[in-house]
């Protein structure tokens, strides 16, 4: 451990505060606006909800855990499926239920500890499910990258914008130094946007006509949609939430090593999980996507050695302000679909690769037929889009894969005990 420049409860000087907070805003910005772009939600509300959710998280964790919460990629497919069945309102209800599950798990962990959830979700289950999360979205990324969004047909002009964006994102992720290495997604979007402007596939008029202050299109329950809690929604969203809990535990373990604290014990894993769930519920109440702690922001702290919760809170406040600036919202909306597609190719691949890395780091033995069977079933059910309908029950795709993995791990003989030093990998889901 190197001595921090600013520790968790140190307040930065006013002259530095804004700059330090903007670093964290830029780190989370690209991924956080990509999720609403993919699921047809408002990027402005995604920013506002990430800011409010982060502040709620800091309060619940007693201002001891410097974590920023952005949009979760794990819920993209469940949100899309919920919208097909019942519109944006159904997606928000499902997201709220996922947040409630976090709250229930937090209460159980407070009483029973956290080892039980690691037994329920070992790397042999969570690794392949994370691979499914990334690869199940690969078709979406390629369609966004290759096709003209107006006609839906292949366009080399639009594909070139995706390839330039992808190349720039890879360059900054591999060769970027300092802060540039932490914002490859944002840098890729900026360069792709400039190229798209040069080849004439951007309508900049919406930015010019946008107002500086503009009220986002919030989606409120009972006002904008009827609240109907269905079993189908629960079965669609909750299994994914169970899997993302293991990601949360991994982030807390990694963050604890970065800042030199044991967050599992103090303020307690139950508090951070409750904070994550509360942020997701708040987001659902105003029309935003589910939230998760971001590995990008943990990376910023690791490089800068600035762990201050005041800096994180500053980034949250700026995100909220950005959400009400019409010019910013319009600029985000004007980003061409192929540019987002180019970023998505790398980002979804990184998510899938994180699942592979989890299996490697955990030394999962695929010479063992038990492990081979569990991983194989999860991958094919999830990527193939399998679904089961039994009476009023419906299990689909990723949710079915997660449930099947958990059940197989419990049923098949030879289950290994959870190691004391178990550590989940970081990824931006």
Buried (B, 14 or more C-beta within 10 A) or exposed (E): EEEBEBBBEBEBEEEEBEEBBBBBBBBBBBBBBBBBBBBEBBBBBBBBBBBBBBBBBBEBBEBBBBBBBBBBBBBBBBBBBBBEBBEBBBBBBBBBBBBBBBBEBBEBBBEEEBEEBBBBBBBBBBBBBBBBBBBBBBEBBBBBBBBBBEEEEEBEEBBBBBBBBBBBBBBBBEEBEEBBBBBBBBBBBBBBBEBBBEEEBBEEEBBEEBEEEBEBEBBEBEEBBEEEEBEBBBBBBBBBBBBBBBBBBBBBBBBBBBBEBEBBEEBBBBBBBBBBBBBBBBBBBBBBBBBBBBBBBBBBBBBBBBBBBBBBBBBBBBBBEBBBBBBBBBBBBBBBBBBBBBBBBBBBBBBBBBBBBBBEEBEBEEEEEBBBEBBBBBBBBBBEEBEEEEEEEBBBBBBBBBBBBBEBBEEEEEEBEBEEEBBBBBBBB
